[in-house]
Amino acid sequence: MAGLRLGPLLRYSDGSSATVWVETSRPCAAEVRCADGSGGTAHTFQVAGHHYALVPVTGLTPGTETAYEVFLDGTRAWPLPEDTFPSFPPSVIRTRADGDDVRVAFGSCRWAAPPADEHDPAGPDALDSLAARIAADPGGERPDVLVLLGDQVYADETSGATQRLIADRRDLSEPPGAEVADYEEYTWLYYESWLDPEVRWLLSTVPSCMIFDDHDVIDDWNTSAAWLADMRSAPWWHERILSGLMSYWVYQQIGNLSPAELAADPLYAAVRGSADGTDALRDFARRADDDLSSVRWSYRRDFGRVRLLMVDTRAARVLDEDGRAMLEPGEAAWLREQALDGRGSYDHLLVGTSLPWLLPHLVHDAETWNAALCRGERGERWARLGERVRRAADLEHWAAFPASFTALTELLAEVGTGAQAPATVLVLSGDVHHAYVAEPRWPAAAPDARVLQLTCSPVHNSIPLSIRVSFRFGWSAVARALGRRLARHGRCPRPVVDWRKTGGPWFGNQLMTLTLRGRSARLRLEHAREKGGLTTVEESDLTP
């Protein structure tokens, strides 16, 4: 009999349809049955000996909340029996109606929580805390979508439990050691992370959008051409990158897409249409690694009059020092097209990019200085030093790709200017293990829209003292003066925009939530408390 190995995850949801992702123990027919009689069925597909289904749910009524169950070959598999799984309210699908508020909760960087009887060195998990709050008041406020901005799993920082599984399979003294090596080991990461009871229930009842960051593959993934050349010389890297992309497509990417996008996706059809989709998916991952323009991981979601553009800032990079770019030309053109398409038809533009666009001034200037050194602005000796510093200090955000920083800045200003401008243009980011709000100031006329950088991480991870000290110092006047000296040494032009920190920095396991109502926007930042629950540390109107 088929069993539910992982899930269900409620991924896509609009006014009348949804998708529900599951991993099962064997091939079967997966069915979602809703209390109102709607639902859907999909047969599982196979990748590397594992079985998955993404079930399209149709016939839903706009503006309603409908409980659902999951059946495998006609036998109920979700909700799980109460003697094997904590009691939670029924999983539901909420559909939007025209004019509804939109609540977007977001964050990044989540280590899997250890078992409840073990000490958690990272402290309370913000997703666990959110789940507990929703479960305690099922009819109360909850996000309409959970936006996870990278590092959903850590392929290079595995837990003790995962390391024991790896040790039973291969020699940890041989590279890549305790890091994951292949697709099978990637499945263990997702199993460990998404089997957490609170997170499992939360993801079953709140739709989610996801994008990868470096740790989903390896720390500092695609930092530079020299970094990539070094990695490709390692005998274990080829299997690691293919397995990372394959598992991301299965566990995260397909759930990001709408039913219409899935129906038009040739890879999805090929994987589902074969007895074993491993080879088709592996060939796709190989092409994606070889040719940046062959695949687009970025995507767009519209929630009424709110547009979300989730942007790949890892796999889409151009690393050649003479043409260095955060986004390859086709990806950059896509971002521009989606931001300007139907301008006037949305009130808020959200740009989800795992890496912050606006950083503390010292960090920004250090990254632009380093980029100038690495492309040879001060000679070969400085270029070699620059590459060593780049890797050691993780200098690889938007500022480390100066032309891309400028292009994004100009695009955000263009979107936010004129009679058709939205009320807000908000850049949602994570990565840097703290939270802050930064507001740009243009040297000439400012955009009509409120443009802000909103950064929130981690959801559940460590926050070393070095991060607390360096990022507090990075916003100071002394740090800004130091950064300007670095920029002058690198012969770097002034940024096309200035900015100031208007909130933070805040440290802790945390989530930000946007409430978007008409042309108004409200921001709330909440910390996970040691004794359980979430506490609000900041709340403000973004469109006063």
PAZA-74652 format. One line per 3 residues: number of its first residue (from 1); their letters; for each residue z, y, x of C-alpha. Coordinates in nm, 3 decimals. Layout:
NUM	a	Z,Y,X; ...
This chain:
1	mag	0.000,0.000,0.000; -0.088,0.346,0.129; 0.198,0.578,0.216
4	lrl	0.223,0.950,0.274; 0.261,0.999,0.649; 0.261,1.380,0.647
7	gpl	0.225,1.652,0.388; 0.137,1.755,0.128; 0.042,2.101,0.254
10	lry	-0.079,2.352,-0.003; -0.342,2.539,0.197; -0.595,2.740,-0.004
13	sdg	-0.517,2.892,-0.343; -0.697,3.148,-0.562; -0.711,3.217,-0.934
16	ssa	-0.841,2.876,-1.045; -0.853,2.637,-0.749; -0.655,2.514,-0.450
19	tvw	-0.667,2.258,-0.170; -0.389,2.016,-0.073; -0.390,1.844,0.269
22	vet	-0.231,1.504,0.337; -0.214,1.247,0.614; -0.178,0.890,0.491
25	srp	-0.087,0.557,0.648; -0.416,0.388,0.559; -0.749,0.458,0.386
28	caa	-0.702,0.540,0.018; -0.789,0.771,-0.268; -0.560,1.075,-0.264
31	evr	-0.506,1.247,-0.597; -0.326,1.566,-0.697; -0.205,1.569,-1.059
34	cad	-0.081,1.895,-1.204; 0.153,1.928,-1.497; -0.109,2.118,-1.698
37	gsg	-0.365,1.837,-1.666; -0.569,1.991,-1.384; -0.606,1.821,-1.049
40	gta	-0.845,1.659,-0.807; -0.919,1.350,-0.599; -1.056,1.291,-0.249
43	htf	-1.100,0.979,-0.039; -0.944,0.987,0.303; -1.148,1.026,0.621
46	qva	-1.062,0.874,0.956; -1.019,1.034,1.298; -0.887,0.838,1.596
49	ghh	-0.720,0.579,1.377; -0.550,0.835,1.150; -0.635,0.899,0.785
52	yal	-0.652,1.237,0.613; -0.763,1.399,0.291; -0.808,1.756,0.177
55	vpv	-0.790,1.738,-0.200; -0.969,2.011,-0.399; -0.774,2.107,-0.711
58	tgl	-0.974,2.268,-0.989; -0.921,2.379,-1.349; -0.613,2.590,-1.279
61	tpg	-0.532,2.889,-1.501; -0.507,3.232,-1.334; -0.160,3.382,-1.320
64	tet	0.027,3.057,-1.370; 0.265,2.830,-1.180; 0.195,2.457,-1.208
67	aye	0.401,2.171,-1.069; 0.204,1.896,-0.901; 0.245,1.542,-0.770
70	vfl	0.046,1.342,-0.516; -0.076,0.987,-0.586; -0.229,0.745,-0.334
73	dgt	-0.444,0.472,-0.489; -0.273,0.546,-0.820; 0.086,0.519,-0.691
76	raw	0.301,0.830,-0.678; 0.371,0.931,-0.317; 0.508,1.285,-0.368
79	plp	0.772,1.394,-0.439; 0.947,1.138,-0.223; 1.239,0.937,-0.362
82	edt	1.565,1.132,-0.346; 1.734,0.854,-0.149; 1.486,0.909,0.139
85	fps	1.430,1.285,0.123; 1.651,1.583,0.033; 1.626,1.705,-0.324
88	fpp	1.404,2.011,-0.364; 1.249,2.176,-0.670; 0.903,2.049,-0.768
91	svi	0.614,2.158,-0.547; 0.400,2.408,-0.737; 0.065,2.581,-0.717
94	rtr	0.082,2.948,-0.809; -0.249,3.109,-0.898; -0.327,3.476,-0.879
97	adg	-0.428,3.701,-1.165; -0.612,4.031,-1.129; -0.373,4.311,-1.040
100	ddv	-0.092,4.090,-0.911; 0.113,4.205,-0.615; 0.035,4.024,-0.291
103	rva	0.319,3.912,-0.065; 0.222,3.808,0.287; 0.488,3.657,0.515
106	fgs	0.389,3.619,0.879; 0.512,3.522,1.224; 0.429,3.299,1.518
109	crw	0.572,3.072,1.786; 0.764,2.782,1.634; 0.924,2.498,1.823
112	aap	0.987,2.198,1.603; 1.350,2.197,1.489; 1.561,1.907,1.618
115	pad	1.730,1.667,1.374; 2.007,1.825,1.169; 2.280,1.643,1.364
118	ehd	2.160,1.778,1.701; 2.231,2.117,1.857; 1.938,2.358,1.826
121	pag	1.910,2.563,2.147; 1.662,2.801,1.983; 1.895,2.887,1.696
124	pda	1.817,2.881,1.324; 1.456,2.829,1.216; 1.322,3.118,1.004
127	lds	1.095,2.882,0.809; 1.389,2.655,0.727; 1.580,2.961,0.607
130	laa	1.288,3.080,0.393; 1.257,2.734,0.238; 1.627,2.725,0.153
133	ria	1.607,3.065,-0.017; 1.306,2.971,-0.228; 1.456,2.634,-0.321
136	adp	1.779,2.803,-0.434; 1.585,3.036,-0.667; 1.249,2.869,-0.749
139	gge	1.155,3.139,-0.999; 1.236,3.425,-0.765; 1.034,3.613,-0.510
142	rpd	0.829,3.408,-0.267; 0.529,3.474,-0.042; 0.184,3.434,-0.192
145	vlv	0.068,3.321,0.151; 0.233,3.228,0.479; 0.030,3.353,0.777
148	llg	0.109,3.156,1.094; -0.030,3.344,1.392; -0.034,3.081,1.663
151	dqv	0.171,2.830,1.858; 0.222,2.606,1.557; 0.274,2.325,1.811
154	yad	0.352,2.329,2.184; 0.128,2.090,2.372; 0.278,2.196,2.704
157	ets	0.649,2.211,2.607; 0.736,1.884,2.437; 1.074,1.782,2.300
160	gat	1.290,1.506,2.440; 1.193,1.280,2.150; 0.822,1.331,2.214
163	qrl	0.868,1.279,2.587; 1.030,0.943,2.517; 0.729,0.842,2.308
166	iad	0.495,0.953,2.586; 0.699,0.761,2.846; 0.657,0.441,2.642
169	rrd	0.281,0.489,2.662; 0.207,0.618,3.015; 0.366,0.721,3.343
172	lse	0.526,1.067,3.320; 0.496,1.108,3.697; 0.117,1.125,3.659
175	ppg	-0.046,1.448,3.530; -0.018,1.590,3.272; 0.333,1.449,3.281
178	aev	0.543,1.533,2.976; 0.266,1.744,2.822; 0.039,1.585,2.562
181	ady	-0.270,1.411,2.697; -0.485,1.308,2.401; -0.536,1.312,2.025
184	eey	-0.274,1.047,1.952; -0.006,1.248,2.129; -0.115,1.562,1.942
187	twl	-0.047,1.379,1.615; 0.311,1.331,1.730; 0.354,1.708,1.768
190	yye	0.242,1.777,1.412; 0.445,1.486,1.280; 0.759,1.617,1.450
193	swl	0.701,1.977,1.340; 0.586,1.930,0.981; 0.818,1.642,0.893
196	dpe	1.118,1.876,0.906; 1.238,1.846,0.541; 1.268,2.218,0.466
199	vrw	0.938,2.303,0.634; 0.765,2.008,0.469; 0.869,2.126,0.124
202	lls	0.793,2.492,0.204; 0.439,2.409,0.316; 0.390,2.201,0.002
205	tvp	0.456,2.496,-0.225; 0.349,2.814,-0.037; -0.019,2.845,0.067
208	scm	-0.075,2.894,0.439; -0.332,3.044,0.676; -0.321,2.945,1.042
211	ifd	-0.484,3.033,1.373; -0.416,2.889,1.718; -0.277,3.061,2.025
214	dhd	-0.239,2.936,2.381; 0.043,2.682,2.347; -0.152,2.493,2.080
217	vid	-0.355,2.389,2.388; -0.176,2.514,2.702; 0.007,2.825,2.822
220	dwn	-0.232,3.111,2.907; -0.532,2.922,2.771; -0.852,3.100,2.885
223	tsa	-0.678,3.366,3.089; -0.972,3.408,3.328; -1.282,3.242,3.468
226	awl	-1.088,3.140,3.780; -0.813,2.989,3.564; -1.069,2.790,3.365
229	adm	-1.240,2.663,3.678; -0.906,2.541,3.810; -0.825,2.366,3.482
232	rsa	-1.165,2.198,3.462; -1.107,2.051,3.806; -0.797,1.869,3.679
235	pww	-0.887,1.511,3.575; -0.675,1.527,3.257; -0.806,1.863,3.126
238	her	-1.126,1.742,2.958; -0.937,1.506,2.727; -0.670,1.767,2.662
241	ils	-0.908,2.042,2.548; -1.118,1.809,2.334; -0.808,1.662,2.170
244	glm	-0.659,2.007,2.118; -0.970,2.133,1.939; -1.012,1.812,1.740
247	syw	-0.653,1.809,1.619; -0.662,2.181,1.539; -0.969,2.127,1.321
250	vyq	-0.802,1.841,1.132; -0.448,1.975,1.097; -0.512,2.348,1.068
253	qig	-0.871,2.472,1.045; -1.013,2.282,0.747; -0.720,2.396,0.535
256	nls	-0.801,2.758,0.615; -1.134,2.732,0.434; -1.217,2.773,0.066
259	pae	-1.365,2.483,-0.134; -1.704,2.659,-0.125; -1.689,2.697,0.254
262	laa	-1.593,2.333,0.293; -1.882,2.223,0.072; -2.124,2.408,0.300
265	dpl	-1.970,2.284,0.627; -2.195,2.022,0.794; -1.918,1.893,1.020
268	yaa	-1.682,1.839,0.727; -1.958,1.649,0.548; -2.034,1.440,0.856
271	vrg	-1.671,1.347,0.919; -1.609,1.260,0.554; -1.938,1.077,0.520
274	sad	-1.881,0.831,0.803; -1.655,0.529,0.828; -1.499,0.687,1.137
277	gtd	-1.543,1.060,1.200; -1.405,1.052,1.555; -1.737,1.067,1.737
280	alr	-1.877,1.347,1.520; -1.563,1.554,1.565; -1.547,1.483,1.938
283	dfa	-1.909,1.594,1.984; -1.826,1.913,1.793; -1.525,1.982,2.016
286	rra	-1.737,1.923,2.326; -1.996,2.175,2.206; -1.724,2.423,2.118
289	ddd	-1.581,2.398,2.468; -1.922,2.428,2.635; -2.075,2.703,2.419
292	lss	-1.860,2.985,2.277; -2.124,3.083,2.022; -2.158,2.734,1.874
295	vrw	-1.845,2.756,1.659; -1.646,3.023,1.480; -1.275,2.961,1.432
298	syr	-1.217,3.306,1.279; -1.226,3.331,0.900; -1.178,3.564,0.606
301	rdf	-0.954,3.534,0.302; -0.945,3.776,0.008; -0.640,3.807,-0.218
304	grv	-0.752,4.037,-0.494; -0.787,4.377,-0.327; -0.626,4.261,-0.002
307	rll	-0.854,4.132,0.275; -0.727,3.915,0.559; -0.940,3.860,0.870
310	mvd	-0.795,3.591,1.097; -0.941,3.640,1.444; -0.968,3.381,1.721
313	tra	-0.852,3.549,2.043; -0.844,3.232,2.256; -1.155,3.016,2.230
316	arv	-1.393,3.309,2.171; -1.327,3.484,2.503; -1.594,3.577,2.755
319	lde	-1.427,3.526,3.093; -1.688,3.645,3.343; -1.533,3.946,3.518
322	dgr	-1.848,4.156,3.480; -1.871,4.094,3.105; -1.510,4.017,3.019
325	aml	-1.446,4.033,2.644; -1.182,3.912,2.402; -1.458,3.813,2.158
328	epg	-1.803,3.683,2.243; -2.081,3.902,2.095; -2.138,3.692,1.785
331	eaa	-1.766,3.685,1.707; -1.735,4.060,1.760; -2.032,4.119,1.528
334	wlr	-1.872,3.891,1.266; -1.545,4.086,1.280; -1.726,4.415,1.235
337	eqa	-1.937,4.283,0.948; -1.638,4.140,0.762; -1.429,4.454,0.807
340	ldg	-1.704,4.683,0.676; -1.841,4.451,0.406; -1.775,4.596,0.063
343	rgs	-1.552,4.871,0.200; -1.402,5.034,-0.104; -1.352,4.698,-0.273
346	ydh	-1.020,4.638,-0.097; -0.705,4.850,-0.069; -0.557,4.688,0.241
349	llv	-0.720,4.533,0.547; -0.507,4.286,0.742; -0.634,4.178,1.084
352	gts	-0.454,3.865,1.201; -0.475,3.837,1.579; -0.218,3.626,1.760
355	lpw	-0.213,3.874,2.051; -0.095,4.231,1.982; -0.351,4.509,1.994
358	llp	-0.090,4.777,2.080; 0.172,4.685,2.342; 0.448,4.879,2.517
361	hlv	0.273,5.140,2.731; 0.380,4.989,3.063; 0.245,4.648,2.962
364	hda	-0.081,4.798,2.837; -0.135,4.996,3.156; -0.042,4.699,3.375
367	etw	-0.302,4.487,3.198; -0.582,4.743,3.226; -0.490,4.803,3.593
370	naa	-0.495,4.429,3.656; -0.832,4.390,3.484; -0.974,4.663,3.709
373	lcr	-0.840,4.492,4.021; -0.979,4.153,3.916; -1.328,4.291,3.863
376	ger	-1.319,4.435,4.216; -1.243,4.803,4.152; -1.022,4.818,4.464
379	ger	-1.195,4.552,4.675; -1.182,4.179,4.731; -0.826,4.161,4.865
382	war	-0.690,4.343,4.560; -0.902,4.120,4.335; -0.738,3.807,4.477
385	lge	-0.395,3.963,4.431; -0.488,4.070,4.079; -0.574,3.715,3.976
388	rvr	-0.240,3.585,4.106; -0.053,3.861,3.922; -0.256,3.805,3.603
391	raa	-0.150,3.441,3.583; 0.210,3.495,3.690; 0.274,3.781,3.447
394	dle	0.061,3.661,3.150; -0.157,3.973,3.157; -0.414,3.861,2.902
397	hwa	-0.372,4.055,2.577; -0.625,4.296,2.425; -0.546,4.552,2.696
400	afp	-0.659,4.301,2.960; -1.006,4.317,2.801; -1.051,4.698,2.808
403	asf	-1.396,4.710,2.644; -1.271,4.486,2.360; -0.959,4.698,2.316
406	tal	-1.178,5.006,2.280; -1.418,4.833,2.040; -1.135,4.712,1.816
409	tel	-0.972,5.056,1.818; -1.296,5.225,1.717; -1.363,4.967,1.446
412	lae	-1.017,5.014,1.292; -1.068,5.391,1.289; -1.412,5.355,1.131
415	vgt	-1.282,5.123,0.860; -0.995,5.360,0.788; -1.199,5.679,0.760
418	gaq	-1.381,5.827,0.462; -1.382,5.816,0.086; -1.396,5.435,0.080
421	apa	-1.113,5.385,0.327; -0.836,5.144,0.232; -0.479,5.264,0.207
424	tvl	-0.372,5.065,0.512; -0.528,4.889,0.810; -0.260,4.657,0.947
427	vls	-0.289,4.445,1.262; -0.063,4.139,1.233; 0.035,3.973,1.562
430	gdv	0.291,3.751,1.731; 0.311,3.590,2.077; 0.557,3.822,2.254
433	hha	0.887,3.679,2.118; 1.010,3.997,1.958; 0.915,4.225,1.670
436	yva	0.813,4.589,1.656; 0.599,4.842,1.469; 0.362,5.072,1.658
439	epr	0.148,5.353,1.517; -0.165,5.489,1.689; -0.237,5.859,1.725
442	wpa	-0.601,5.958,1.764; -0.686,6.255,1.988; -0.917,6.407,1.724
445	aap	-0.913,6.355,1.349; -0.691,6.066,1.239; -0.821,5.801,0.999
448	dar	-0.746,5.845,0.632; -0.582,5.501,0.617; -0.240,5.427,0.766
451	vlq	-0.313,5.216,1.074; -0.026,5.012,1.221; 0.043,4.733,1.467
454	ltc	0.295,4.489,1.312; 0.422,4.230,1.559; 0.659,3.947,1.465
457	spv	0.768,3.648,1.672; 0.922,3.401,1.720; 0.975,3.201,1.404
460	hns	1.179,2.951,1.603; 1.188,2.972,1.980; 1.393,3.090,2.275
463	ipl	1.419,3.459,2.361; 1.512,3.489,2.731; 1.712,3.785,2.854
466	sir	1.413,3.882,3.070; 1.203,3.937,2.756; 1.473,4.148,2.593
469	vsf	1.516,4.366,2.900; 1.148,4.402,2.992; 1.024,4.490,2.646
472	rfg	1.303,4.740,2.584; 1.223,4.903,2.916; 0.847,4.883,2.850
475	wsa	0.868,5.145,2.573; 1.074,5.393,2.779; 0.952,5.721,2.928
478	var	1.016,5.591,3.280; 0.805,5.282,3.211; 0.528,5.495,3.069
481	alg	0.518,5.706,3.384; 0.508,5.393,3.597; 0.223,5.256,3.386
484	rrl	0.020,5.573,3.435; 0.056,5.538,3.812; -0.076,5.182,3.792
487	arh	-0.369,5.300,3.577; -0.455,5.570,3.829; -0.448,5.317,4.113
490	grc	-0.692,5.099,3.918; -0.910,5.402,3.839; -0.870,5.322,3.470
493	prp	-0.971,5.578,3.206; -0.713,5.685,2.950; -0.711,5.469,2.635
496	vvd	-0.918,5.603,2.348; -0.600,5.624,2.142; -0.232,5.694,2.203
499	wrk	0.051,5.526,2.013; 0.424,5.529,1.961; 0.679,5.269,1.863
502	tgg	0.813,5.345,1.514; 1.034,5.038,1.475; 1.209,4.787,1.699
505	pwf	1.215,4.610,1.927; 1.398,4.343,1.727; 1.494,4.008,1.877
508	gnq	1.572,3.683,1.698; 1.404,3.411,1.496; 1.234,3.618,1.229
511	lmt	0.965,3.676,0.970; 0.793,3.989,0.844; 0.684,4.018,0.481
514	ltl	0.433,4.266,0.341; 0.443,4.347,-0.029; 0.111,4.502,-0.130
517	rgr	0.098,4.664,-0.472; -0.210,4.867,-0.559; -0.248,5.110,-0.268
520	sar	0.116,5.090,-0.167; 0.255,4.869,0.109; 0.613,4.779,0.189
523	lrl	0.738,4.596,0.499; 1.049,4.382,0.534; 1.176,4.215,0.853
526	eha	1.428,3.933,0.816; 1.629,3.738,1.073; 1.742,3.379,1.035
529	rek	2.124,3.370,1.034; 2.331,3.118,1.229; 2.520,3.024,0.912
532	ggl	2.202,2.989,0.709; 1.978,3.219,0.512; 1.780,3.529,0.600
535	ttv	1.917,3.876,0.647; 1.711,4.194,0.617; 1.721,4.408,0.931
538	ees	1.443,4.652,0.843; 1.269,4.758,0.524; 1.029,5.049,0.492
541	dlt	0.740,5.191,0.296; 0.417,5.194,0.495; 0.242,5.427,0.252
544	p	0.506,5.689,0.167
